Amino acid sequence: MTIEQKIEVVSIEISKNGIVHVVTEESFMVNKVVKSKTQNRQGFVPGDDVSAQPQNVQAICNVAWTSEVIAAYKNNIGV
């Protein structure tokens, strides 16, 4: 019996204030048959450390989070 776990990014969205929302799907398979699936949603605000995230999430954050976006986000929340 072979048990596998697979986690993949299924959606990346950027809100107008620069927050990046990432939806991942985690699948558990036994002998290549999916036994369960769950979705998780996580948000990252401009300037967050995303170095532990998948490469595609990092790339989108690096493009979306210009210094202007990070400053505007911090100014709007009073950081």
N, C-alpha and C positions, 0 to 999 in steps of 0.2 A: 504494500500500500504506500503510495506516494502522496504526501501532503505538501501543498505549495501555498504561499502567500504572495499576492501581487498587489502593489499599491501604484496607482497611476493618477496623474492630474487629469481631470475631465473638464475643468472649466477655470478660466482666469478672467476676472472682470476688474475694471478700474473705475471707481466712482469719481464724481466730478471734483471731490476734494483730495484725490490722489490715493485713497485707500485701495489696496489691491486685495480682492477677495479670491481665494483659491478653494476649489472644491476637488477633493480627492476621493477615489473609490478604492476600497480595500476588499479584495476577494480572497476567499479561502477555497482551495480546490483539493479534492481527494481523487486520485487517479484521473486527473484532468477534467473532472466534473465539478462545476461550481456548486459549493454547498452553502455558502453565505456571501452576502455583499452588504457593505455599509458605506455610506457617504459621510464625509466630514467636511465642514466648512471652516476656514480659518481666514482671518483678516490681518493685513500688515499695513501699518501706517507709514507715511513717508519718513524715511530715515531709519526704519527698523533694520536690524541685522537679519538678513535673509540668506546668509552664507550656508546654512544647513538645509536649505530648500533645494528642490530639483533645479537643474540648470535653466530650464525654460522659465521658471518663476523668477529666478535671479535676473535673467536677461530682460524680462518685461519690467521688473522693478527698476533696473538700472536705466532703462530708457524713459520710463514714466516719471521717475523721481529726479528731476533736475534740481539744482540748488534753489531755484525760484519756487518750485512746488513744495520742497521741504520747508523753506522759510515761510511761505504762505500758510501751510498747515500749522506750523508751530505758532505763528501769530494769531491764527483763528482760535486756537485752543488755549492760548495764554501760557505756553511753555516758556 
